[in-house]
Amino acid sequence: MGNHSQEVARGERFAFGANWVRFLELLDDGKIAMAEQSLLDMLQVDHLQGYSFLDVGSGSGLFSLAARRLGARVRSFDYDPQSVACTAELKCRYFPDDPDWIVEEGSALDVPWLESLGRYDIVYSWGVLHHTGCMWNAIGNAVSRVAENGQLFIAIYNNQGWISHYWRLVKQIYNRSGFGRVGMILLHMPYLCGLRWLARKMSGRPLERGMDLWRDAMDWLGGYPFEVAQPVEIVRFIEKYGFLLSRQKTCGRRMGCNEFVFRRIV
């Protein structure tokens, strides 16, 4: 599991939390409403009243906030201390002193600690488990926290073959070298903030997690550790634990995350 600050200092991990701190400055009611609707749509429910909700890698805390506003009892955790602080800030803004929303620091790879949390009706982890450095272990750990007849909602980076290998190298260079970081930004910003923006504009797809264009680009460029999977690999892995796929949204051959919702049936 290691130590977050030391991993960042050694260039082994991107400081996602610093990005989320800036994102909170841009958060508005429109983004919160979009987050709420995306949860309802993917989970195929009208509300979350009476549900328990575990946010594995809460990041900015936006989707923990959305779940709480929809009525769920929420537990949020993240490995990045700044992400924990962001989630705590959102709780303070919208649900101060609320006993039904717990925010804490923790790792998706810490099995004994995860077991102490119990099981939840909904376990949610969007774009997180592929950044742990042990993706399949992290997915298995998230699976283990789903209650009987509960749901697992995860999003995992799409495997693009050699392109994914290229991005892994870019991310390694970005995190391990100050000079290389500047070079990676100059080289890739025309694509990440130009062509990619145009493609999203034409397709009508929003930026990931409601980020602005620049923060989204930096999150992608720096996001390390970095692992990927094909949709069929995710489905086969999770179904062997007694789950049934109930919904998925894939990005084809494009860069991005494939989204999955599974229900525990045994």
C-alpha angles and dihedrals in degrees: 000000000000129000118304099217092047092049091051091048091051092050093247096117139033118235097239092169093066088059092050092051089062091043091061089063088064099042114122140164091270093059091046091051091050090051091051093049093048090055093049093046097049095041090044095226135122097224142352097230109145095013126121113224127198114195107201106200100004096192108180091002092239096129093042086055091048092051092048092049088052090056105264126138101239136207115184129187139166137179093224112080092211090053089051088051091051092052090047090051091055091049089051091050098047109016109023115183091002111158090199093067117061121184122191146149117259146131131251086219096056100098100181092049093047091051089054089060093065125214131311139208090230126026111191128189118159117187094338114097094064088061097058096083090238103060101170092047090049092050090050090050092051090049090054092060095060115108125225109294088003128138134243117206114187138158121205131184115265117247108238096174114227091006090062090050088053093052091048089057091047091052092049091052092045094054099040103046131048094202091041089053092060090047093051091051094050092046099047107031093084087061101035096043098027120031094023091051091050092049091051092046092053093046094044092233115146124230115270114283093348095292123156117250097263097045090047091052094048091047090054096043095048100032104127141187088052128190131162140196140188115245092246090056092054093047094049093046096050098038090060087067091062100271131132123212109241101172140003138178116195131189096219110221094337130111113265144064131316112216125217136183117193130181123213109238101172 
